Amino acid sequence: MSPDRRGPRSGALLIFLATIYANAFLLGAIIMGYEMLGSRYLSPYFGGDIFTWGALISTVLLSMMIGAFAGGHLADRFPSTVLLGCLVGLASVFFFLLPTIADGLFSVLSDAIQNERVGVLVSAFLINIIPVTVLGVYMPFAVRLMIRSAAGTGRLVGSVSAVSTFGSIVGTLVTTFLLVPSIGSRDITTLFGIIAVASALSLIALRWIWHDPQHA
């Protein structure tokens, strides 16, 4: 009976790991692709100079830092693929909303804040803090889930980080060289929202595919 039970479990583990890695790639791509889009949203109101890019890069890094910190704590307390999927879904809501509010939001901010450097920093913070922070939760959360399923913590951290970074490279290149010239910033943001929804659903679905032996 042991082999019969072990076969399906091995298949479920493979699906679990493949889903975690695939989403590390996709969400890494979204984060960097979204950062590239940030200049398209902000430049009509604040210009596209080094201050805009400095604001975008610093607020993306700040958001990822907060997400990583929060993700580690959440994963230790509530190690659930359902929770992780719901968090990714929250980012998708922002992606769907941003194209409809961007013009009004940045117009108000550019009029209200006379100092352009302060204005672009505040605007970059507002468009990054929710989606990038939430997506930044993924890395420590995913590693925490995987540690319970396989040995070799160092290898897991390294491999998930590498896959996510590769996704970031692909997301940067595809967004800047293919998507922006073809379909425009708002449609790309909506596309990111759709991908985030698919990612969220795949993570939630793991609840019925992979049952952690420590939390059966």
C-alpha positions as CSV (number, residue, x, y, z in Angstrom):
1,M,0.0,0.0,0.0
2,S,2.9,2.3,0.6
3,P,3.9,2.7,-3.1
4,D,0.3,3.4,-4.1
5,R,0.1,6.2,-1.6
6,R,3.5,7.6,-2.4
7,G,2.9,8.0,-6.1
8,P,0.0,10.5,-6.0
9,R,1.8,12.3,-3.2
10,S,4.9,12.7,-5.3
11,G,2.8,14.0,-8.2
12,A,1.1,16.5,-5.9
13,L,4.5,17.7,-4.6
14,L,5.7,18.2,-8.1
15,I,2.6,20.3,-8.9
16,F,3.1,22.3,-5.7
17,L,6.8,23.1,-6.5
18,A,6.1,23.9,-10.1
19,T,3.3,26.3,-9.1
20,I,5.6,28.0,-6.6
21,Y,8.4,28.4,-9.1
22,A,6.1,29.5,-11.9
23,N,4.6,32.2,-9.8
24,A,8.0,33.4,-8.6
25,F,8.9,33.9,-12.2
26,L,5.6,35.6,-13.1
27,L,5.4,37.9,-10.1
28,G,9.1,38.9,-10.5
29,A,8.3,39.8,-14.1
30,I,5.2,41.9,-13.0
31,I,7.2,43.8,-10.4
32,M,9.9,45.0,-12.8
33,G,7.5,45.4,-15.7
34,Y,5.3,47.6,-13.5
35,E,8.3,49.6,-12.4
36,M,9.0,50.4,-16.1
37,L,5.4,51.5,-16.5
38,G,5.8,53.9,-13.6
39,S,7.7,56.4,-15.7
40,R,4.9,56.3,-18.3
41,Y,2.3,57.2,-15.7
42,L,4.4,59.9,-14.0
43,S,6.3,61.6,-16.8
44,P,3.3,63.6,-18.2
45,Y,3.0,65.3,-14.8
46,F,6.5,65.4,-13.4
47,G,8.8,64.8,-16.3
48,G,10.9,61.8,-17.2
49,D,14.2,62.9,-15.7
50,I,16.5,61.3,-13.2
51,F,14.3,62.4,-10.3
52,T,11.4,60.4,-11.6
53,W,13.5,57.3,-12.0
54,G,15.1,57.9,-8.6
55,A,11.6,58.1,-7.0
56,L,10.4,55.0,-8.8
57,I,13.4,52.8,-7.9
58,S,13.6,53.9,-4.3
59,T,9.9,53.4,-3.7
60,V,9.9,50.0,-5.4
61,L,12.8,48.9,-3.2
62,L,11.1,50.3,-0.1
63,S,7.9,48.4,-1.0
64,M,9.8,45.2,-1.6
65,M,11.6,45.6,1.7
66,I,8.3,46.1,3.6
67,G,6.8,43.1,1.7
68,A,9.7,40.8,2.5
69,F,9.6,41.7,6.2
70,A,5.8,41.3,6.4
71,G,5.9,38.2,4.3
72,G,8.3,36.5,6.6
73,H,6.2,37.2,9.7
74,L,2.9,36.3,8.0
75,A,4.3,33.0,6.7
76,D,5.5,32.0,10.1
77,R,2.1,32.6,11.7
78,F,-0.2,31.6,8.8
79,P,1.7,29.3,6.4
80,S,-1.1,28.9,3.9
81,T,-1.2,29.0,0.1
82,V,-4.7,30.3,0.3
83,L,-3.6,33.4,2.2
84,L,-0.7,33.9,-0.2
85,G,-3.1,33.6,-3.1
86,C,-5.5,36.2,-1.6
87,L,-2.6,38.6,-1.1
88,V,-1.5,38.3,-4.7
89,G,-5.2,38.8,-5.6
90,L,-5.1,42.1,-3.7
91,A,-2.4,43.4,-5.9
92,S,-4.5,42.6,-9.0
93,V,-7.3,44.8,-7.7
94,F,-4.9,47.7,-7.6
95,F,-3.7,47.0,-11.2
96,F,-7.3,47.0,-12.4
97,L,-8.0,50.2,-10.6
98,L,-4.9,52.3,-11.5
99,P,-5.7,53.0,-15.1
100,T,-9.0,54.5,-14.2
101,I,-7.7,56.8,-11.4
102,A,-4.2,57.7,-12.6
103,D,-4.9,60.9,-14.5
104,G,-7.1,62.4,-11.8
105,L,-4.7,61.4,-9.0
106,F,-1.5,62.7,-10.6
107,S,-3.2,65.9,-11.8
108,V,-4.3,66.7,-8.3
109,L,-0.9,65.8,-6.8
110,S,1.0,67.9,-9.4
111,D,-1.2,70.9,-8.6
112,A,-1.2,70.4,-4.9
113,I,2.6,69.9,-4.4
114,Q,4.6,72.8,-5.8
115,N,8.0,71.1,-5.4
116,E,8.3,68.7,-8.3
117,R,10.8,66.4,-6.6
118,V,8.5,66.0,-3.6
119,G,5.5,65.5,-5.9
120,V,7.1,62.8,-8.0
121,L,8.3,61.0,-4.8
122,V,4.9,61.1,-3.3
123,S,3.3,59.9,-6.5
124,A,5.8,57.1,-7.0
125,F,5.2,56.0,-3.4
126,L,1.4,55.9,-3.9
127,I,1.5,53.8,-7.1
128,N,4.0,51.3,-5.7
129,I,3.3,50.9,-2.0
130,I,0.3,48.6,-2.3
131,P,1.0,46.3,-5.3
132,V,4.7,46.0,-4.9
133,T,4.5,45.5,-1.1
134,V,1.9,42.8,-1.5
135,L,3.9,41.1,-4.3
136,G,7.0,41.4,-2.2
137,V,5.4,39.2,0.3
138,Y,5.7,36.3,-2.1
139,M,9.4,35.4,-1.8
140,P,9.7,34.7,2.0
141,F,6.2,33.2,2.0
142,A,7.0,30.8,-0.8
143,V,10.3,29.7,0.7
144,R,8.5,29.1,4.1
145,L,6.0,26.9,2.4
146,M,8.6,25.0,0.4
147,I,10.8,24.4,3.5
148,R,8.1,22.3,5.0
149,S,8.0,20.2,1.8
150,A,11.6,19.6,0.9
151,A,15.1,19.7,2.4
152,G,17.9,22.1,1.7
153,T,16.9,25.6,2.9
154,G,19.8,27.3,1.2
155,R,19.1,25.7,-2.1
156,L,15.4,26.6,-1.9
157,V,16.1,30.3,-1.1
158,G,18.7,30.5,-3.9
159,S,16.6,28.7,-6.5
160,V,13.4,30.7,-5.8
161,S,15.4,34.0,-5.8
162,A,17.1,33.0,-9.1
163,V,13.8,32.2,-10.8
164,S,12.2,35.4,-9.5
165,T,15.2,37.5,-10.7
166,F,15.1,35.8,-14.1
167,G,11.4,36.7,-14.3
168,S,12.3,40.3,-13.4
169,I,14.8,40.4,-16.3
170,V,12.2,39.0,-18.7
171,G,9.5,41.3,-17.4
172,T,11.8,44.4,-17.9
173,L,12.7,43.5,-21.4
174,V,9.3,42.3,-22.6
175,T,7.5,45.4,-21.1
176,T,9.9,48.0,-22.5
177,F,10.7,46.4,-25.9
178,L,7.5,44.7,-26.8
179,L,4.5,45.7,-24.7
180,V,4.8,49.4,-24.4
181,P,5.3,50.0,-28.1
182,S,2.4,47.7,-28.9
183,I,-0.5,48.2,-26.5
184,G,0.2,51.1,-24.1
185,S,0.6,51.5,-20.4
186,R,-3.0,51.2,-19.2
187,D,-3.6,48.0,-21.1
188,I,-0.4,46.6,-19.9
189,T,-1.4,47.4,-16.3
190,T,-4.7,45.6,-16.9
191,L,-2.7,42.6,-18.3
192,F,-0.6,42.5,-15.2
193,G,-3.8,42.4,-13.2
194,I,-5.1,39.5,-15.2
195,I,-1.8,37.6,-14.7
196,A,-2.0,38.3,-11.0
197,V,-5.5,36.9,-10.8
198,A,-4.3,33.7,-12.5
199,S,-1.4,33.5,-10.1
200,A,-3.7,34.0,-7.1
201,L,-6.1,31.3,-8.3
202,S,-3.3,28.8,-8.9
203,L,-2.0,29.4,-5.4
204,I,-5.4,29.0,-3.8
205,A,-6.0,25.8,-5.8
206,L,-3.0,24.3,-4.2
207,R,-5.1,24.0,-1.0
208,W,-6.9,21.1,-2.7
209,I,-3.8,19.6,-4.4
210,W,-1.1,19.6,-1.8
211,H,-1.8,18.9,1.9
212,D,1.2,19.6,4.0
213,P,1.9,16.7,6.3
214,Q,2.5,19.1,9.2
215,H,-0.8,20.8,8.7
216,A,-3.1,18.0,7.5
